[in-house]
């Protein structure tokens, strides 16, 4: 749906305006009063635009949550606070309903939904040996990415990151990096680069090692 809006948003807007203009023209030709219609259009447009801007990102991310927790990425539901790595590069676009597809065939995808309400989660990243990877963390209430872990932001060395919810006052373990989330719910989408078919087993092995565990463990 997002792609359709981005691709056809302007033509649809022009079409709606043309239809509205034609309706007003017909009313003028027929001698009808156009003031009530114009006021209704202004009210609908004025209220509808902010509502769409506010609610659409939340509805989109909620759709990700429902898809992840109920259907997963092709191998069944993904439990909360669990990351799942798709085993093939073509899986998201070809056989998993385009949940995380971006049109790239050289990436393995990772997905999960976090609930930090019961305490922080520790994200473990293995030594990626200079391989490109990225994990983005999205706040469902705003659909904004508030943090990244990956080659371009944190490097490719082994690391552990404490993902904490708002207001957490616990003690940070030595050697770990804290990532503070603005909300207890977090959408996680990850990508791991695959150079070619021969590189797929090594890339998948690394992707599966990117995992979560409760901090208390």
Buried (B, 14 or more C-beta within 10 A) or exposed (E): EEEEEEEEEEEEEEEEEEEBEEEBEEBEEEEEEBEEBEEEBEEEEEEEEEEEEEEBBEEBBBEBBEBBBEBBBBEEEBEBBBBBBBBBBEBBBEEBEEBBBEEBEBBBBBBBBBEBEEBBBBBBBBEBEEBBBBBBBBBBEBBEEBBBBBBEEBBBEEBBBBBBBEEBEEEEEEEBEEBBBBBBBBBBBBBBBBEEEEEBEBBBEBBBBBBBEEBEE
